[in-house]
Amino acid sequence: MKKIATIALALGLTGSAAFAGGYVAPVVEPEPVVVQQSSSSNAGIIIPVLLLVAVAVAASNN
């Protein structure tokens, strides 16, 4: 009788611990999407070149 009571107690404690937290749906974070724009010209070089041309034109007018 003690054996059955011990087994029942062990199973009861194990079963309650398994459901202690409840079910929580896993959170899946989406990966960020990287969009690359293909451009034939680089604006970082065009603006200084245009400024140099403007300075050259202004200097040649004097």
N, C-alpha and C positions, 0 to 999 in steps of 0.2 A: 504494500500500500504506500509506503514511503517513497518507493521508486517511482510509482506512477505520479504521485503528487509532485515530486522533484522534477520530473520530465514535463509535467503540465505547467509548472511554475516557470521553468526555463523557456519553454515554447511561448508562454504568455508574455514574458519580458522581451523576448526576441522579436515577437510580432509587433509589439507596441513601439519598439525602437525603430523598426523599419518604416513605419508610417508617421513618425514624429513630426517631420517637416512638411509633409504634404507634397503635392506635385507643383513644381514651378516650371513653366515653359521656358526652354532655353532661348536666350536673346542672341540673335544672329545679327551682327553689325555688317552692313554692306561695305564692300571695299570701295574706296574713292575711285572715281573714273577720271583718268587723265586724258584731256583732249589736247592734242598737239596740232597747232596750226602750221601749215606749210606755207612759207612766204618766200618769194624769189628775191626780195630785197629786205635789207635789214634797216629799220627806221633809226637805229642807233648810230649808223654811219652816214645816213642821208642828210640829217639835219646839220651836223658839223660841216659837211661838204658844201651844202647850200650857203651856210654862213661864210665860209671861206670865199666862195664865189662872189657873194654880195660885198664882202670887204675888198676883194680884188677889183670889182667893178667900181666901187666908190673911190678907191685909190687911183684908178686910171682916169677918172673924170677930173681930177685936180690938175 
